[in-house]
Amino acid sequence: MTVAELEKRVVSLEHTLEALRQKVDKEEPARPWWEQVRGTFKDDPIYDEAMRLGRAWRDAADKEPTQS
């Protein structure tokens, strides 16, 4: 590759990089994953039942004697 070809390629890469930087600067910061899914199961009876069953299982597991 000649020096002129390399210079042309570097100029092209610099333009592409600048365009990407401008695009990133315009974007809003990403929200944490938990904020994106928050409220997804609001008023969902199946989700409420799953939470109730999970709590019952944890409560039962806490009452079991530990093995030594």
Summary of the structure (lengths in Angstrom):
residues: 68
radius of gyration: 27.6
end to end distance: 72.1
largest distance: 77.8
contacts: 96
relative contact order: 0.05
helix: 71%
strand: 0%
